[in-house]
Amino acid sequence: MSIQGKFNPNDMQVLVSPERRQAIDTGALLTGLPISTRDVVADIGCGPGFLTLPLARYLTEGRVHALDIQQEMLDAVQRSLDAEGLTNAAVTLSNENRLPLDDKALDGALLAFVLQEAHDPDALLGEVQRCLNDNGWIAVLEWHKRDMDCGPPVTRRINPETMEAKLLNLGFQIPKRHELNADQYLMVART
Ligand SMILES: C[S@@+](CC[C@H](N)C(=O)[O-])C[C@H]1O[C@@H](n2cnc3c(N)ncnc32)[C@H](O)[C@@H]1O
């Protein structure tokens, strides 16, 4: 069963499909982040683990918190982690606007295609800020805001200018935008 307005877990295979792996080069994505192999990083709205698995492999001395509000997604990501024998991931059910993490618990946070589904993107970003340490980083991946054959309804999308303004308003610094492909962007900022 899916929660209204959230990605339907029955369709989760789309999120780990070969087409998606072609559209987003996860290796290049990670090496473009200010990430260290010792970091503690949250994958917020992790889904079935498209980025959780590469993160867990990358964080050879660190840890990943895989968080989602849908248990079916967490069950899938745990199965994939177990299948690879990756033990540096904590898979935890999250809440809409409250992360199950202590203040300043994180070095980094990744939010891939989750803010467009969030009931209150600013509240969720504020939570991320609470959980990041003073030298932390945030990476947001989102769809460009225009009509396309694929992806979420255009009304839900957040364009890069609005995303940058949200991050700056919340006190994040030096947001930098990169194009992931023709349809999707990445924005990275510091605490
Ligand atoms: C489009 S999927 C993307 C999944 C994954 N990040 C990826 O790129 O493959 C969005 C995910 O965010 C989750 N989600 C939506 N709102 C959330 C929230 N407020 N907190 C945590 N997870 C949320 C959904 O359950 C869904 O698994």
The ligand as a Tripos MOL2 file, in Angstrom:
@<TRIPOS>MOLECULE
LIG
   27    29     1     0     0
SMALL
NO_CHARGES

@<TRIPOS>ATOM
      1 C1         10.8530    9.2190   -5.7910 C.3       1 LIG1
      2 S1         11.3400    8.2160   -4.4520 S.3       1 LIG1
      3 C2         13.1110    8.3710   -4.5500 C.3       1 LIG1
      4 C3         13.8200    7.3030   -3.7930 C.3       1 LIG1
      5 C4         15.3400    7.4040   -3.8210 C.3       1 LIG1
      6 N1         15.8260    8.5900   -3.1790 N.3       1 LIG1
      7 C5         15.8580    7.3420   -5.2280 C.2       1 LIG1
      8 O1         16.3040    8.3750   -5.7670 O.co2     1 LIG1
      9 O2         15.7840    6.2680   -5.8210 O.co2     1 LIG1
     10 C6         10.9640    9.2230   -3.0290 C.3       1 LIG1
     11 C7         11.0920    8.4670   -1.7130 C.3       1 LIG1
     12 O3         10.9810    9.4230   -0.6580 O.3       1 LIG1
     13 C8         10.1910    8.8670    0.3770 C.3       1 LIG1
     14 N2          9.6410    9.9990    1.1400 N.ar      1 LIG1
     15 C9          8.6560   10.8490    0.7830 C.ar      1 LIG1
     16 N3          8.4970   11.7990    1.7160 N.ar      1 LIG1
     17 C10         9.4080   11.5430    2.6910 C.ar      1 LIG1
     18 C11         9.7510   12.1700    3.9350 C.ar      1 LIG1
     19 N4          9.1130   13.2550    4.3660 N.pl3     1 LIG1
     20 N5         10.7500   11.6450    4.6630 N.ar      1 LIG1
     21 C12        11.4080   10.5400    4.2430 C.ar      1 LIG1
     22 N6         11.1270    9.8890    3.1050 N.ar      1 LIG1
     23 C13        10.1370   10.3840    2.3260 C.ar      1 LIG1
     24 C14         9.1710    8.0070   -0.3430 C.3       1 LIG1
     25 O4          8.6110    7.0410    0.4880 O.3       1 LIG1
     26 C15        10.0070    7.4260   -1.4800 C.3       1 LIG1
     27 O5         10.6070    6.2190   -1.1160 O.3       1 LIG1
@<TRIPOS>BOND
     1     1     2 1
     2     2     3 1
     3     2    10 1
     4     3     4 1
     5     4     5 1
     6     5     6 1
     7     5     7 1
     8     7     8 2
     9     7     9 1
    10    10    11 1
    11    11    12 1
    12    11    26 1
    13    12    13 1
    14    13    14 1
    15    13    24 1
    16    14    15 ar
    17    14    23 ar
    18    15    16 ar
    19    16    17 ar
    20    17    18 ar
    21    17    23 ar
    22    18    19 1
    23    18    20 ar
    24    20    21 ar
    25    21    22 ar
    26    22    23 ar
    27    24    25 1
    28    24    26 1
    29    26    27 1
@<TRIPOS>SUBSTRUCTURE
     1 LIG1         1 GROUP 0 **** ****
